[in-house]
Amino acid sequence: MVDFQFEAQVKGYGLTTANILYRLPDHPTLLQEFLWQHYDMAPDFPELFKFLEFWDREIEGPVHSVTIAHKRLVGPSEWRGAKGLFGLH
């Protein structure tokens, strides 16, 4: 069984971190911070946009701003399978 995270990385997904600043419903002058991290595909970020749509629908605190950091960890050209295993004494 292949690990989901490794399979996603080989397909081109990278680790995405979003720093979400949102306003508190009871105190609109205050900003609260929420960090979201998931494997996502740049530059479209479908997983992040699904999460932000969920936020708009379900959470009362309106989003002020979103800062995104993304890093591809492994690409198809950077990974290759081992052809053999050799043991040394």
C-alpha positions as CSV (number, residue, x, y, z in Angstrom):
1,M,0.0,0.0,0.0
2,V,1.4,3.4,-1.0
3,D,1.3,6.2,1.4
4,F,-1.2,9.0,0.5
5,Q,1.3,11.8,1.2
6,F,4.1,10.3,-0.9
7,E,1.7,9.5,-3.8
8,A,0.4,13.1,-3.7
9,Q,3.9,14.5,-3.8
10,V,4.8,12.3,-6.8
11,K,1.7,13.6,-8.6
12,G,2.9,17.2,-8.2
13,Y,1.2,18.2,-5.0
14,G,3.2,20.2,-2.4
15,L,2.8,21.2,1.2
16,T,0.7,24.4,1.3
17,T,0.4,26.5,4.4
18,A,-2.2,29.3,4.5
19,N,-2.1,32.0,7.2
20,I,-5.8,33.1,7.5
21,L,-6.6,36.4,9.3
22,Y,-10.2,36.8,10.2
23,R,-12.4,39.1,12.2
24,L,-14.1,38.0,15.4
25,P,-17.9,38.2,15.1
26,D,-18.3,39.8,18.6
27,H,-15.3,42.2,18.2
28,P,-14.9,43.2,14.5
29,T,-11.9,45.4,15.2
30,L,-9.8,42.4,16.4
31,L,-8.1,40.0,14.0
32,Q,-7.6,36.3,14.9
33,E,-5.1,34.1,13.1
34,F,-5.7,30.5,11.8
35,L,-3.0,28.3,10.2
36,W,-4.2,25.8,7.6
37,Q,-1.8,23.2,6.2
38,H,-2.6,20.5,3.6
39,Y,-1.2,19.0,0.4
40,D,-2.4,21.1,-2.6
41,M,-1.5,21.8,-6.2
42,A,-0.1,25.2,-7.1
43,P,-1.0,27.6,-8.6
44,D,-4.8,26.8,-8.6
45,F,-4.9,25.5,-4.9
46,P,-8.2,23.6,-5.2
47,E,-8.0,22.2,-1.7
48,L,-7.5,25.6,-0.2
49,F,-10.3,27.2,-2.1
50,K,-12.6,24.3,-1.0
51,F,-11.7,25.1,2.6
52,L,-12.3,28.8,2.1
53,E,-15.7,28.1,0.6
54,F,-16.5,26.0,3.6
55,W,-15.3,28.8,5.8
56,D,-17.6,31.3,4.1
57,R,-20.6,29.0,4.4
58,E,-20.1,27.6,8.0
59,I,-18.0,29.9,10.1
60,E,-19.2,33.3,11.3
61,G,-15.8,35.1,11.3
62,P,-15.3,36.9,8.0
63,V,-11.9,36.4,6.4
64,H,-9.7,39.5,6.3
65,S,-6.7,38.1,4.4
66,V,-5.0,34.9,3.3
67,T,-1.2,34.5,2.9
68,I,-0.1,31.3,1.1
69,A,3.3,29.5,1.2
70,H,3.8,26.4,-1.0
71,K,6.7,24.0,-1.4
72,R,6.9,21.0,-3.7
73,L,8.7,18.4,-1.7
74,V,9.2,15.6,-4.3
75,G,8.7,15.7,-8.0
76,P,8.6,12.8,-10.5
77,S,12.1,13.5,-11.9
78,E,13.6,13.6,-8.4
79,W,12.4,10.1,-7.4
80,R,13.5,6.8,-8.8
81,G,13.0,3.2,-7.5
82,A,15.9,1.1,-6.3
83,K,16.9,-1.7,-8.6
84,G,18.4,-3.9,-5.9
85,L,19.3,-4.1,-2.3
86,F,22.9,-5.0,-1.3
87,G,24.0,-5.8,2.2
88,L,27.5,-5.3,3.6
89,H,29.0,-7.1,6.5
